[in-house]
């Protein structure tokens, strides 16, 4: 799949070339030699580019800010609300999230793996494998079955350019194996990447923590369909070499330079676009609980100093337009300063992207404890829950300890046990995952929390999407493999559930009519 486009282009170019040089074929072997695109790029350069591209793709202004953050209702769309109504989330609209990772960052990361393997450098192979697993997890959690085991084989002579789609269950099995092997291989490894690694500066232990934490995230995805597998993978993740992301100092973060070339994509978007407002679904519970993070996530309404409001999702264009000044914009930290429509914030171009955090890890442990998974017990749940909330607060710059203590003491926040406690964990996790729309969407599909997420009145369908549709280009270039995947997984539709989402009522927090208008 990866090099299908490249190979087709090369084939077309070869035909033209042969026609023009019928009497002189001495330079045919130079056909693909592009002096401006050298084939033997250093592993460090490939890794830097792949990391920035992958994080920008799935935590940036397209997939996250303009698609999944609407689906999971952290944001609502105030102008031209087609994405918010699901009208612009069709096969041609979301195909970039399916098609583009393969010939770009995934192929580059695979080249790093090959180079590192050839030179026996675990400090190259491990981080590349872990980042590949992170990106593949977003692709499969968005579409379900995808090309995986043969997806990069087109780079090799004889490799398929029309690879089969792997079943999501099998993809998850291999992701666990890859993360396990990568974490183990990094024990005692050298920091080969150094400053070429924009996330951890090549630190092997930091990458081990990331691998184990990602493994725990994916393990919990399976809990509704295979509790035994979820339990086994959680145990392995918790005991993995190097440990877990346990404090904010461990967080997997991409610190954007903000130099005009490598800016946080959200800051670039907000510089010229004024489409997004905070969703009422998010702001209402944060207001009710007097959440100190609200002043970071959102800006006060114009003319006020401490009044925040959200807007409903899925409105008509005329109805949505009325919320321009009556719903809060995103927080000032996401804005680059002067914009085409005013001045908001100032450091948004350099705002960090949070890839995986101690807060998320704490909520994973809290849920595992409450459900007696991973070797943890319900008696431990409250401690993990409280620590996760504290970590999220400080992650977002809330340093007032008294305010955090008061929040934790609020009757709506103070931890309860059993299913009420699991609902609290899921709600707080959803709030903490602000800016990571893909993960928040996956968590909502798994837990149905918050239950207030439903299609808006002008939405094109009565159900919140459970997946995105495969791109239309696959029909023409890989139709047989696509049709086989659809026959196995189900109709290529928003409502089709992928493997780990196939037993929603098994979730203790499930509510009848989840995600239905």
C-alpha positions, 0 to 999 in steps of 0.5 A: 500500500505504501509505495503504491503511489510511488511505484505507479508514478515511477511506472508511468515515468518509465514509459514516457522515458523509454519513448523519449530515449528509444535509441539511448537506454544507458541512463535508465538506471538513473530514472529514480535518482532524485538529487533533491530527495536522497534515498540514504537519509540518516536515521536521526533525520528520518526520526525527527521528521517522522516524529514531528509529522506523526504528532502533528497529524494525530494531535494537530489541527486536522484529525484532532482539532477539526474532526475528533474533538467535535465527535467527542464534543470537547469543541463545537463548530461555530462557523460552517458546522459541517464536521460537527454535523458529520457532513464533512467526515465522509470517506473523502474528508478523512482519507488523509488520516488513513492514506498519508501516514504510510508513505510518510512517517511510518515508512521513515520509521521503518527505515530507522528500524532497518538501519538500527537493526543492521547496526545493532543499535537498540537505541534507534530500533526501540524508539522507532518501533514504539512511535510506529505502534503509537501511530498505528494505534490511532489508525486502527482505532479510527478505521478498524481493520487496516493494512498492517503486517504487509503495509510496508512490504512495498519497499522490498523487491517483490513486496505487495503494493495491494496489501491485505487488511489485518483484523484489528484483534491481530493488530493489537496482538502484534502491537503488544508484542512490538511494545514488549520487545522494544521496552526490553531491548532498551534496557542498557541501550545507548541514547543513539538519537540524542537531540534528533529525538524531539520527544525524549532526546533519545533517553532509553528509559523514557522510551521504555516508560512510554512503551509500557504506558502505551501498552496499558492504554491499549490493554484497557481498550480490550476489557469489554471484549476480552477481560483476560487479555486486558488483565494479562497485558496490564500486568505486563505493562505495569511490570515492564522494564523502565517503569511507567509514566508516573509524574509529569516529568515523565510525560511524552511531550513534543515541544514545538519550536514555534519558529514559524517552520515547526509550530504547534498546528493548533496555533497555526490554525487559530491564527487565521480561523475562528471556527471553534468554540468550547462545547457545552458538553465539556463546559457545563460539567467543568463549570458545575465542578468549579474545575480550575482547568476551565480557565486554561482550556477556555477564554472568558466570554468577551467583556467578562473576566471569569465567565465561561460558556459552551455551545451545543454541538451539531447545529445548523449554520444559522444557529451556530453563528449566534454563538460567536460571542456567547461561547468561549474560545479555546484558551489563550495558551493555544493562540499565537498572539495576533490573529486575523480577528483580534489578539488572543494569547501569545505562545500558541505556536510553541505550545507543547503537544501532550502525547501520553501523560502521567494523568492518563496513566493514573486514570488507567491504574484507577480503573484497573484497580476498581475492576481488580485488573493488572494485579491491583485492588479496589482499595487502591483506586482512590489514590490513583484517581486523586493523583491523576487529577492532580497530575492533570491540573499541574500538567495544564499549569494549575499550581494552586494547591488549595484550589486543587484540594477543594476540587477533590473535596467537591461531592461531585468529584470526591471518589466513590467506589464501584460503578459510580467510581468508574463513571467518575474515572471515565469523566475525569479522564475525558476532561484530562484528554483535552487536545487528544481527540482521538484518544478521548473518542476511543475512551468514550466509545469504550465507556459511554462517559459522558453519556451526554455526548449525542448527535446535535439536532442538525447532525446528518445521522442519529448516532455518534460515529463509532469509526470513520469510513475507508477512503474512496481511493482504496476502492480503485487501488486496493479494492479486493483487500478492502472488500475482504475487510468489509466482509469481515468487519461489517459495512463501511459505515459510521455505525459499524463497531470495530473489534474492541467496541463490539460489546459496549453493554459489557462496560459497567458504565454503559447507559441505554441509548448511548450516543443516540439522539 
